[in-house]
Structure formats: C-alpha cells, structure tokens
Amino acid sequence: MSITWGHLRDTTYAENFLKYAKKYSTYNLYEDQNYYIKDVLIPFVETFMKDTRDFAKDPFTRKYYSGGLEVFYSKSKVFFTGEASKYYSHKKSEDSYMIEGVWRKNRFLFGVSYASSFYLSRNYNDYFDYESSIGSIQLTLGFNAFDSRFLRIEPFIGPSFISNATMTEDQIHWALGSNIDLRLYATKPKTINGASFALLLRFKYMVQFASIDDAEYKINNVETGLETGYINHYLSLGIGVGIW
C-alpha cells in the first residue's frame, strides 16, 4: 500500500480531532463556536477521512468513471451484410486495422478513429470487378456503463465518414457498437488525485450503416447504376495505453 508514515500520522491527527470535536459539540450545545465546529469543521474532516480511508483500501477508487486520455491500435476482421451483398462481393484485407484516440470526462467519452477495412467488388455473372479499399473515420460519443480495476464496458454511437471514390460513397453514415477493455497493468496513484498510467487490451464490435451510389454498375452488360445499402461489421482486437 503506497501510503507514507507521514500520511498515516496525519490521518491519526484527523481521527483524534473528530473524536474530541464531536465530544466538545455534544457537551457545549449553546456555545457560539459550536455551530462552526458541528456544521463546518466536522463535516469537512469527515469527508476528508472518507476519501482517505477509501484510498487506503483501494488506491484506484477515485479512478473509476473518471477522465483521461487513451490511444489504441487494433487489428480488425470485417464482413458486410444487407441488400448490397446481392450485387457486391467482399474481399478481405489481411492488414485491416483501426487507430483510435479517446478523451474521457466522468462517465462520457469522445473518440476519433480511422478504420482501414476491406475491398468490395462488383459481382457480375462472368467476373469480379475489384474496386479500391474502403476506409472510414468515426466520431463517437460513448458512455462508461461499467468500470472496475480490470474491466470496463462502454457502448458508443456516432457519425461515420466512409470513403470510396469509385463508388461515390463519400457520405455521412452512422456507427454504433461497444468496447470491452481489460486493464492488463496500471501504476498505483501516489495520492488521492494522482495520475495512473495503464496498459489495456481492447475488444471492439462496431457496425456501420452505409450505402452505395454506384453510377458505373452494369446489369445485363448495360451501365444502369445502382443505389443500395449495407452494414459493415467490425471485430477488433487491439492494445492501448492511457492516463486516468
């Protein structure tokens, strides 16, 4: 337990103060200074003592559901479903990845991420016409639903900017999902409000509700164009570092 002898001695002084202050207040109800002792000093010291006791039991007690900064790098598996799967085939990319930065305030978090995902090909009867890789940027707002020393769970939602020049897909769509974070290691804060540095393992599931406006799509060898929708599914596993 990272508490110095001086801290323990100060705690002992505070305990003694509470003991004698409460005794004085009980036997001196009508003294002028009793109001300040009973309603000001005693509650203040009791609040200090509660925080001190909680810190002694668990140095991370004030870290749960708090603020901080984090960065993550993840490898992703991506697949897609929806109406577009009738007209396009999905070619997996072996190097799909996701980079993410997170800023936290109490139970809320704001995340910015870039996802390099996969290739889509036009699914014609006699051949596959491959297109460029689809990538996206997400701006997400999340909520810290559960937080503990080793586990954190947080759902999120936000706009997703998907880019594919050939299919004219530069549009704003929506992404939602959930993060499950395991804290592999965290340094103990030296004081009640001290910082802690953490190493995290992140599991992420994210879906994107997207659409395609493909002016060059051919039906029966005639360029008719095609507008359709699909859903991207991301399964990611990554590592991150943060301060909280």
N, C-alpha and C positions, 0 to 999 in steps of 0.2 A: 504494500500500500504506500503510495507516494505522498506521505504527509510528514512534514518535518517536526522535530521536537518543539520548535517554537510555535508551530501551528497548534499542536496538542496543548501546550501551555496556555495559549490564548483562548482555546476552547474551554479549558478548565476555569479560567477567569470569568468567562461569559456565563458558564453554568453557575458559578458562585454568585455572580451578580443577580441572576434570575432568582436564585433561592432567597437571597436577602431582600431583594426588591419586592418580591411577592409578599414576604413576611412583613415588611415595613408597610406596604399598602393595606394589608389586612388589619393591622393594628392602629393605623393612622388615617382612617377614612376621611376625616374632616380637615386634615392639613391642606394648606394651599397648594403645596407642591405635589400632592398625591395624584392629581389629575395628570400631570406630566409623566409621573412615574408609571401609573397604571395604564394610561391610554396612549402614551407616546413611546417611552423608553422600552417598556416590557414587550409590546408587540414587535418593535423593531429588532430587538435582540433575539426574540423567539424565531422571527423569520430568518435571521442570520444563522441561528443554530440549526434550524431545519435544513437549510441548504448545506451547511457544514456536515451534518450527520448523513444526509443523502450522498454527498460527495465521498465521505469516508466508506460508505457501504458499496458504492458503485461510482468510480470516477467519471463514467460516461453518462451519468443520469441526466445531465443538462444538455447532452448532445442529441438525444433522440428528438425527432421532429424539429430540428433546428436548421440553421442556414449553412451555407458552404459553397464550395466550387469543386467541380469534378470534370475529368476528361476520360473518354473511353475509346478503345479501338476493338472492333468486333469482326469476326468472320460470319458470313451470312449464307443461309440456304434460302432460295427464293423460288416460289412457284405461283402460278396465277390461275384463276377460275373466272367464271362468268360467261356472258354472251360471246365475248371476243375469242374464247377458246375454240369456237367453231370455225373461225377464219384464220387464226394465227397459231403457230407452234412456238413453244417456249424452249429456247436453247440456254441451258445453264452456263453460267460463267464460273470457272474454277477459282477465280480470285475475287469473288464478290466480297465486299467489306462495307463497314459502316464506321464513321468517325463522328463522335458526339461530344458536345460540351454542355454542361449543366450548371445553372446558378439556382441556389435554393434560398428560400426565406420562410422560416417556420414550416408549415405543412405543404407549402406550394413550391413548385419548381418550374423553371423555364429552360427548355432545351433547344439546341440547334444541332441538327445532324445532317450529314451527307451520306447517302446510300448509293453505292455502285452495285447495280443489281444483275441484269441479265440481258440477253438478246431475244427479240421477237422476230419471227419470220412469217411472211405471208404464206399461208397454207393452200397452195394451188394443187390441182389434181396430179400434175405431172412433175412438179419440182417445188423446192422451197426457196423463196427469195429472201435472203437474210438482210436484216437491217442493222443499223448502228445500235450500240448499247444504250439501254435506258437507265438514266440516273435521276436522283431526286434530292431535294433539300426540304427538310421538315422543320417547322417552328412549332414546338409543342408546349402545352401547359399541362402540368401533372399535379397529382395530389398524393401526398405521402399517407397511404392508408394504414400501413403497419411499419413500425420501426423498433428494432431491438439491437442488442450488441452484435449479433451475427447475421441478422436477416432484415431485409427491407422490401416492401412491396408497394408499387406505385403505378396506378393506371394513368394514361395520358391521352390527349387529343389535340389536334391542331391542323393547320393548313399544310399541304404538301405540294411542292412545285416540281412537277415531273417534266423532264426534258427529253424529247426525241425529235430532232429536226425533220427527219424524213416523213414521219407520220404526223407532223404539225401538232405535237402534243404538249406544247408549252402552255399549260393551263394550271389553274389552282384547283387542287383536289383536296381530299380530306384523309387524314391518317389517324388511327387510334390503336391502342394496344396496352401492354403492361410490361413493366420491368420487374424482375426479381433479382435483387442484389445480395450477394454473400460477402460479408466483410472478412477477408482472409486474415488481415492483420490491421491493427490500429495502435498508434502510440498513445500512452496514457497522458491526459492533460495534467500539467503540473499544478494548476489552480482551478478553482470552480469554473471560471470563464475562459480557461486556457484552450488553445487550439490542439487538435488531434489530426494526425496525418494517417490516411487509411489506404489500404490496397484492397480492391474489390473485384469480384467475379460477377459478371452480369449476364443473365439470361433475358432475352427480349423477344416478345412476339408482337409484330406490328402488321396491320393491314392497311392498304391504300385503296380507296375507292376512286377509280380512274376511268378515263375514256379515251377513245382514239378517233381522230378525224383524218382518215387516210384517203386523200384525193386520188392516189395512184392505184388503189386496189382494183383488181380486174375480176369480173365474173363472166365466165364463158369467153375468156380472152378479150373482153370488152372492158375498157377502163371506166368503171361506173362510180368509183369512190365508195367509201364505207364509213359510217359512223356507228360506233358500238362501245359498250362498256365492259370493264373487267375489274377484278380485285387482285391486287398483289398481296402475297403472304410472305412475311419475313420471319425466319427463325434465326436468331443470332446468339452467338456465344463470344464474350469478349472480356478484356481485362481493363481496369481503370484505376486511377489514383485520384485522391481528393483530400481536401482540408475541410474539417467540420468543427 
